[in-house]
Amino acid sequence: MTFGRTLPVLATHGGKFHCDDVFAYTALRLALDLREVGGDHVLVRTRDPGQLGAADIVWDVGSIFDASANRFDHHQRGAPARADGTPFSSAGLIWQVYGERAVAATLRGSGFEDLAAAIAAELDIDVVRRIDEIDNGVSIDGPVVRETLGLAALVGDFNPNWDHPAADGPGAGDAAFAAAASFVEGVLRRRIDEMRARLQAESIVLAAHRNGEDPRILVLERGMPWKSVVFVHDLPVLFTVSPASNGNWMVDTVPPEPDSFAQRLSLPEAWAGLQDQDLADASGVPDAVFVHLRRFVGGARSRAGAVALARQALSVAAATSSGKILERG
């Protein structure tokens, strides 16, 4: 985007700020690659119609929503709402236009820029929509609860107290607004990177399963989140093999459903609580290290040993059960 001046002018209301106007500003800065107030852009916090009219982008003030003109207020009659009727806040309005660009800018140079659209869409559902609900006090899911440690409350805490010197005057709260925006940027960047890592792990897990020798055994060359991938994609995995930080290789069982402490298939009962040579003798795997007493995890000193433990566990189960869960898929 180009602006008809040396420094673009971004404007929102002055005084007390909320999560939606701070989040919107953060998204704009990321999307437009703006870093320094007064250096590469001007931030104006005002309700003066003249200053608002002269600004390049205005949000959360001005009584106008016109994305083509970069006006993003949501307080006027006829203000836009989501498809399900949830009213937008300025955060939601800005995100619809600039969200994907903000994510793409954050991912720039990582090699995962192609994930920007998916991450922006998920953030809209999980984060931005929640900001909309709290700012408007409206949710189709029931009463809106403002969590004490939620993002909206934490941003609100940046506002100067009523008796603080920074609470009054023409620049009241400006420094606190900038500090809140810096905080939100850190939160947003970390959330984007967490989602990038999760989506990357999903791709790796699916490829490993697709290329594996046995669909019931998932072998990963690095530790990464895999359980949600198994459930979301309904993979017939019974054991996952992956390296541990201490150099051993782990064999993890798979729960039947998320957050369950049960297992689709436990490690053999005869191995429960055994270690080192006792486990090697019982399992037939020379470098076997241990099996937990509750049989949900075990380990060996090598990748081959851990895979062998998983295969032996399947063989033991097959010898004692004809259940469908043991089918190769």
N, C-alpha and C positions, 0 to 999 in steps of 0.2 A: 504494500500500500504506500502511495505517495501522498504527501500533504503539501498544500500550497504555501508553505513557510519553512523557515530553517528548522525550527523545533516544533513538533506536533504538540498541541495543547489538549490534554485530557482533563475532563471536569466531572466532578461529582459534588454532592452537597457538603457543606461544612458542618461543624459541631460534632455531636455524638455520632460515631460510626457503628456499623453493624457488620456481621460476617459477609452479607451479600455484596456490599459496596467494596469491601476490602478484597474479597475473593475476585470480584470482577476486575479490579485494578491489577491484581496479580496475574490473572489470565491475559489481560491486555499487554502487560509488560513482557510476558514470555512470548506471546504470539508475534508482537511487533519488534522483539529484540531490543527493548528499552531497558536501560539499566540505571541511569543516573538522573534524578530530577534536576533540571537546570542544565544538565550536560547534554542529554539527547532527547529530552522531552520536558514539558512544563505540566505540572499537576496543579490544578485550581480546585479548591474546595470552597464552594460558594453557592448561594441561591440567587445571585444577581442575574436577572434575565439577559442583560447585555453581555456579561462575561460568558454565560452559558451559550448564547447564540453565536459567539465568536469562536467557540471551542471546536476542535475537530471531532472529538468523541465525547459524548455526555451520557452518564448512566446514573440511575437512581434519583434523578431530579429532572425537572423541566416539563413534566406532564406530557411527554411525547414518546411514542414508540414508533420508530421508523428505521429499521435496520439498514436500509439503503442510504440513509442520511446519518448513520451512526448515532442515533438517538435511542436510548435504552431505558426509559422510565417505565414503571409498572404501577404507579399510584393513581393514575387517571381512570375515569370510567372507560370501559371497553378495553382495558389492559389485556394483553394476551395471556392465554393459559395453555397448559399442556393438553395433549389429546384426551387425557382422562379427566380434565377439568381442574387439575391442580394449578393454581396461579403461579406464574413465573415471578421470581425476584429478579433484581438486576443481574445477579450471578447467573441465573438460568438463561436470561436473554443474551448476555454477553457470550456465554458458553456455546450457545447454538451457532453463533457466527464465528467465534474465535477459538473455541475449545480444541478442535483438532489441530489447528496451527500451533496452539500453545504446547500441546503434547509433542508434536513433531519437532518443535524447536528444542524441547527438553531432550529428545532422543537424538538430536542431530549429532552425527559422527559416531554413533554407537553401532551402526549397521542394522538397527531394528526400527528404522523410521517407518517401515511398512506396517508396523503395529499401531501407529498413531490413531487411526480411525477406530479400531476395536477398543483401545484403551480410553479414548475420549468418550465413546458411547457408554462404556461401563462406569466411568467416573460420573457421567451425567445421571445414571440411574442410582448409584450408591452414595454419591457425595453431593453433587450439585442439586439434585432434586430435594435432598434433605435440607439444604440451605434454603431453598424456595419455601418448603413447608414451614420451617421455623420462622422465617422472616414474615410470612403472611399469616401464620397461625392457623393454617388450613391444611388438612391431610385427608385424602379419601379413605385412609386406613384407620381413622379414628382420631381421638384427641392428640394434639401435638404436645409432646413432652420435650422440654429443653434440658438436655442432660448437663449436669454440673461440670463434667469434664469433656463435654462435646466440643467440637470445633467452634460453634457459634458462641458458646459461653467463654471459651478461652480467648477468642478474638475480642469479645466484649470487655474482658478484663483489662485490655490495653487502654481503654478510655480513662482519661484523668479523673480522679475523684472530684466531687463538687468543690472541695476546698483547696484543690491544688492550683498553684499559679497558672498552670498551662490550661486550665479549664475555661478561662475567660480571655477575651481579646480577639482581634481579627484573625489570628492564626491558631485559635483554640483547637487543640487536639491534632494539629497537623503532624507534629513530630511523632505522636503516639500512633497516628494512622500509618505513617511510614514504617514504624517498628512492627505494627500488626501485619502489614503487608509482607515484610521480610519473614516473619514467622510463618505466615500462610504459604509463602513460596517454598520454604523448607519442607513443610508438610506435603505440599503438592508434588514437589520433586521426588520426595521419598516414596510417596504412594505410586507415582508413575513408574519409578524404577522397580518397585515391588511387583507391580502388575506386569511390567516387561519381563522380569525374571520368571514370573509364574507362567506367562504365555510361552516363553522360550523353553521352560521345563516341559510344558505340555507337548510341544513339538518334538522334543528329544525323547520323551517317554513313549509317545505314539510310534516314533520311528524305531526305537529299541524293541518295542513289542512286535511291530510289524516284521522286523528282521530277525527276531529271536527264533531259536530252534524249537521251543515248546511254548505255546501261548499261555501256559499256566505258570511259567517262570519268567519274570521280568528281570533282565540283567542290565544294570545301569553302571556306567563307568565313573560316574561322580554322584555324590549324594545330592538329592534335589527333591522337591515336593512331588510326590507321585500318587498319593491316595486319591485326591480329588479327580485326577485324570482317569484313574481306574473306574471310579463310580460314574463320572459324567459320560464316559465313552463305553461303559458297561463291558469292560475288559474281563476275560475269564481268568484273571491272575490269582494264584493261590500263594505264591512266594515271590518276594522281591529281593534280589541280590545287589548289594552296592557296597563301596568301600567306606570304612570308618576312619576317623581322624587319627586313630592310633596305629594304622597300617593293616589292621585286620579287615576281613570282608564279612558283612553281616547278611543274615538271612532273616527277613522280616515276614511275618504272616500278614494276611490281609483281613481286615474286619468285614463282616457281612454287610455293614452299612456304616455311613459316617458316624464318628464319635462312639462307636461301639467298642467295648473291651473284649468282645468275643472274637473268634477267628473263623474264617471260612473253612480252613483246615489247620489244626494245630500241628506242631512238630510232634513226632512220635512220643508216646507216653514213656517208653523205655529210655528215652534220652533226657527226660526231665531232670534238671539240676545237675547233670553230669558236666565234668570239665576235663580238658586235656586228654591224657591217655585213656581214662575211663570212657570218655565220649568217643575217642578214636576207635576203641575196641567195640563199643556198642553200635556205632554207625558204619564202621568200615571206611571212614574218611581219615587218613593219617594225620592231617594237620587241623582237625576239628579242635575248637577252643572251648566252647561252652554252649549249653542250651539252658535258657531260663527255666526255673522251676515251673512257671506258668505256661511254658511252651509257646510263647508268642514271638520269641526271637532267639537266634543262635548265631554262631560265628565260626569262622575258620581263618587260618593265617593267609590264605591265598584266594584269589578269585575262583580258581578251579575247585578248591576245596569247598567253598561256599556253594557253588553250583552243584557239586556232588552231594552236599548235604540236602539241598532242595530236591534233587532227583531221588535220593534215597528215601526221603520223607514221602514222596509220591508213591514210591514202590511199596513202602510199608503200608501206606493207607490203602493202596490197591489190593494188597493181599488180605486186608481185613474188611473191605467194604466194596460194594459194587455201585455206590452212589453216583449220580449224574455229575456231581461236582468234580469228580476225578477225570472226566472226559477231557480230551486235549482241545476241544473247541474247533 
